[in-house]
Amino acid sequence: PHAELDYIDYMRWERGTEDETHIKGVLKLLEGFRKRGTPVDTLGIQSHIRLLKDVAVAGIVRESERPWRDFIDAVVAMGYRISITEFDVNDRRTPSDIATRDRRVADYAGAYLDLMLSYPQLRDLVCWGLCDRYSWLPGFDPRPDGQPQRGLPFDMNFQPKPLRTAIAASLRAAPARAKAR
C-alpha cells in the first residue's frame, strides 16, 4: 500500500515540434491522473538527451532551459516528484574528435543535470548504461562517421570520461535535500 507509483515517459528537454506536442500531452495526462485520483507519485523522465545540432552547447541549453523549466514547474506544481530513469547523451552530430566530443557531451549533460537537480522533487538518477561498450545508442542511432557514440560515463575500456566527472560535479553541487528519503 505504500509503494511509489511512477509514470515513466520518453521526455527530453530539446526543442522541436514533436517535443512541444508531447509535453502538452504529458501534462494533460498528469492532470487527468490527479482529477481521477490515480495514485501516481512520480513522473519518470527517460532523459535520453540529444546533442543533435552542430552549434555551441550554450546555445542549445539557452534554447531548451526556459521551456523545460516551465514543464518541470508545472509537473511539480501538481504535486508530482520527478526521476531521471534512463540518462544518456546521443552525440550523433558532434565532431569526430574525441576530446571535443567528450567535452561537449559533458557540458551538455552537466547543464541538464544542474537544472534537474535544482528541484528538490528529483528523487532518482539512473544512467541507461555505464560503459560505451554496451550502449544501445550505436545500434539505435549510429553516427554518420561510423564511430561509436560516447554518451555514457565510461569509455569502451571502462575508463572514466568527462561525462563521469560532470555527473559527479552536478551531484556534488546539488542543493542539499531537507529530508533524506
C-alpha positions in Angstrom: 0.0 0.0 0.0 3.0 2.4 0.4 4.6 1.6 -3.0 5.7 4.6 -5.0 4.0 4.5 -8.4 5.8 6.1 -11.3 4.6 7.1 -14.8 7.7 6.9 -17.0 7.8 8.7 -20.3 10.5 9.3 -23.0 10.6 13.0 -22.2 13.7 15.0 -23.2 14.4 18.7 -23.0 15.4 19.5 -26.6 13.1 21.8 -28.5 11.2 20.6 -31.6 7.6 20.5 -32.8 7.2 16.9 -31.7 8.6 17.6 -28.3 6.2 20.5 -27.7 3.2 18.4 -28.7 4.4 15.6 -26.5 4.9 17.9 -23.5 1.4 19.2 -23.8 0.1 15.6 -23.9 2.1 14.5 -20.8 0.8 17.5 -18.8 -2.8 16.7 -19.8 -2.3 13.0 -18.8 -0.8 14.0 -15.4 -3.7 16.5 -14.8 -6.1 13.7 -15.6 -4.4 11.4 -13.2 -4.9 14.0 -10.4 -8.5 14.6 -11.4 -9.3 10.9 -11.4 -7.4 10.2 -8.2 -5.0 7.9 -10.0 -2.3 7.1 -7.4 0.8 8.1 -9.5 3.5 9.7 -7.3 6.3 10.4 -9.8 7.0 11.4 -13.4 10.0 9.3 -14.5 11.8 11.2 -17.3 13.8 8.9 -19.5 16.3 11.6 -20.4 17.9 10.2 -23.5 19.2 13.8 -24.2 20.4 14.6 -27.7 23.3 16.7 -29.0 21.9 16.8 -32.5 22.7 20.4 -33.5 26.1 21.5 -34.7 26.0 24.7 -32.6 27.6 25.7 -29.3 26.3 23.8 -26.3 25.4 27.1 -24.6 23.1 27.9 -27.5 21.3 24.6 -27.2 21.0 25.0 -23.4 19.7 28.5 -23.8 17.0 27.3 -26.3 15.9 24.4 -24.1 16.2 25.6 -20.5 13.2 28.0 -20.0 10.6 25.8 -21.8 11.9 22.7 -19.9 11.9 24.5 -16.6 8.3 25.6 -17.3 7.3 22.0 -17.9 9.0 20.7 -14.8 7.5 23.6 -12.8 4.0 22.5 -14.0 4.7 18.9 -13.1 5.9 19.6 -9.5 3.0 22.2 -9.1 0.6 19.2 -9.5 2.4 17.5 -6.6 4.5 15.0 -8.5 8.0 14.0 -7.7 10.4 13.5 -10.6 13.0 10.9 -11.5 15.6 10.6 -14.2 15.2 7.0 -15.2 17.3 6.4 -18.4 20.1 9.0 -18.6 22.5 9.1 -21.5 23.6 11.5 -24.3 23.2 11.0 -28.0 26.3 12.6 -29.6 25.4 11.6 -33.2 26.0 15.1 -34.6 29.1 16.2 -32.6 32.5 16.4 -34.2 34.6 13.3 -34.7 37.4 14.5 -32.5 37.1 12.5 -29.2 38.3 15.3 -26.9 35.9 17.8 -28.4 33.0 15.4 -28.4 33.6 14.3 -24.8 33.8 17.9 -23.7 30.5 18.8 -25.5 28.7 15.8 -24.1 30.0 16.6 -20.5 29.0 20.3 -20.8 25.6 19.5 -22.2 24.8 16.7 -19.6 26.1 18.9 -16.8 23.8 21.8 -17.8 20.8 19.4 -17.9 21.6 17.7 -14.6 22.3 21.0 -12.9 18.8 22.2 -13.9 17.1 18.9 -12.9 19.0 18.6 -9.6 17.8 22.2 -8.7 14.4 20.6 -8.0 14.1 19.0 -4.5 11.4 16.8 -6.0 14.0 15.0 -8.0 14.5 11.6 -6.3 16.5 9.3 -8.5 19.1 9.4 -11.3 19.7 6.2 -13.3 22.1 6.1 -16.2 21.0 3.9 -19.1 24.2 2.0 -19.1 27.6 3.0 -17.7 30.1 1.9 -20.4 30.1 2.9 -24.1 30.9 -0.7 -25.0 27.4 -1.8 -24.0 25.5 1.3 -25.1 22.3 0.9 -27.0 22.9 4.1 -29.0 25.2 2.9 -31.8 22.6 0.3 -32.9 19.7 2.6 -32.5 21.0 5.9 -33.9 24.5 5.4 -35.4 26.9 8.2 -36.1 27.3 9.1 -39.7 31.1 8.8 -39.4 30.8 5.2 -38.1 32.4 6.0 -34.8 30.8 4.6 -31.6 28.7 7.0 -29.6 30.3 8.3 -26.4 27.2 9.1 -24.3 27.9 7.2 -21.1 30.2 7.9 -18.2 32.9 5.3 -19.0 34.5 4.6 -22.4 34.8 1.2 -24.2 37.6 0.2 -21.8 35.7 1.2 -18.7 37.9 4.3 -18.2 36.1 7.4 -16.8 35.3 10.2 -19.3 34.5 13.9 -18.8 30.8 12.9 -18.6 31.5 10.9 -15.4 33.2 14.0 -14.0 30.3 16.2 -15.0 27.8 13.9 -13.4 29.8 13.8 -10.2 30.1 17.6 -10.2 26.4 18.1 -10.7 25.6 15.7 -7.9 28.1 17.4 -5.5 26.7 20.9 -6.4 23.0 19.8 -6.0 21.2 21.6 -3.2 21.0 19.6 0.0 17.7 17.9 0.4 15.8 18.9 3.5 15.0 15.4 4.3 16.6 12.2 3.1 14.4 9.5 1.6 
